[in-house]
Amino acid sequence: MTRLLIRRLQTRLRDFARDGRGSLTVEAVVMFPMLFWAMLSMLVFFDAYRQSSLNVKAAFTIGDMISREVDPINAAYLDGAVRLFDELARTATPPRMRVTVIYYNAAQNKYYRDWSDQRGGVPVLTNADLVAMQNKLPVVPNNERLILVETWSDYSPPFNVGIDRQDLYNFVFTRPRFAPQVKFEA
């Protein structure tokens, strides 16, 4: 009797293993959550790269805008520039920006600051800070001036898929175009 029961059980298990009905449902239950997570992850990674790209383009736009000025700029001009950056980058939180005009002294092989101003609570750039970032600055002729625009904005991913909240930092420099130096009126 037990042999007959074991034989029937083996036959039923063999038939069950060969039966393909319902396998699509099981595969769908297993795969749909993974597929949904993969699509959500791609959306978040694309959004992060898109936001980073928008920030870089907006920072270059601000640098280009300042480089075309022949008259001195003032605090109201920089207020407008940070609002423009915010509009172009479409940031969720208020951005921070620092604009600095620097020049190169070839005899001392150092960069010096003409002026620096900020919006959003970052400190102004000092000559000591320039020493620390000299390897990030381009090689230029003696007394050549550069407009250095630095921007910061927060990025928070819409879903938690492995990317943490980030502070997107941009560091762009531009030569003055129509005047030898961009001046700042306090």
C-alpha positions, -999 to 999 in steps of 0.1 A, spaced: 0 0 0 28 25 8 45 15 -24 14 23 -44 10 56 -26 47 65 -33 43 56 -69 12 77 -73 29 106 -56 59 103 -79 36 102 -110 17 133 -98 50 152 -91 64 142 -125 32 154 -142 32 186 -122 68 193 -132 60 188 -169 28 209 -168 34 244 -182 0 259 -174 2 290 -151 39 295 -156 34 329 -173 15 342 -142 43 330 -119 69 347 -141 49 379 -142 46 380 -104 83 376 -101 94 399 -130 70 429 -127 84 442 -94 120 440 -108 109 456 -141 91 484 -122 122 490 -100 145 491 -131 122 516 -149 121 538 -118 159 536 -114 164 546 -150 140 576 -145 159 588 -114 194 584 -130 182 602 -161 167 630 -140 200 634 -120 220 637 -152 194 661 -167 196 683 -136 234 682 -136 234 692 -173 210 721 -167 231 734 -139 263 734 -160 246 751 -189 231 777 -166 265 784 -150 281 789 -184 252 812 -194 258 834 -163 296 834 -170 290 844 -206 265 871 -196 290 887 -172 318 884 -197 300 907 -221 296 936 -196 316 968 -203 300 988 -175 306 978 -138 281 954 -124 265 958 -90 246 938 -63 213 942 -82 230 927 -113 242 897 -93 207 893 -77 193 891 -112 220 866 -123 212 842 -94 175 845 -103 183 837 -139 204 807 -128 175 795 -107 151 799 -137 175 782 -162 185 753 -139 149 748 -125 162 741 -90 139 730 -63 158 749 -36 174 783 -37 207 781 -55 240 796 -43 264 815 -65 298 831 -62 313 853 -90 350 862 -88 372 881 -112 408 869 -110 441 877 -128 473 858 -133 507 872 -122 533 853 -142 563 866 -122 549 850 -90 531 821 -109 499 829 -88 464 840 -94 450 870 -75 415 882 -69 402 915 -82 368 911 -66 345 884 -54 308 885 -44 283 858 -35 246 851 -33 231 824 -11 255 823 19 287 809 4 318 828 15 335 851 -10 367 838 -26 400 849 -11 435 849 -25 443 820 -1 414 800 -17 429 807 -51 462 791 -41 442 759 -32 424 758 -65 452 769 -88 454 734 -104 418 738 -115 425 771 -133 437 773 -169 471 785 -180 468 821 -191 492 849 -201 505 874 -176 478 898 -162 450 879 -181 417 882 -163 391 855 -159 356 855 -146 351 826 -123 315 815 -117 307 789 -91 272 776 -85 257 752 -60 222 737 -60 206 708 -42 194 678 -60 169 654 -43 160 623 -63 122 618 -67 125 582 -56 149 563 -33 167 539 -57 203 543 -45 211 580 -53 214 602 -23 206 639 -21 235 658 -37 249 693 -38 256 699 -75 287 722 -78 298 739 -110 330 757 -116 332 776 -149 355 804 -161 353 828 -190 375 856 -203 360 891 -204 350 898 -240 345 935 -247 365 951 -218 398 942 -203 382 937 -169 347 934 -154 344 957 -125 321 956 -95 304 986 -79 297 981 -42 
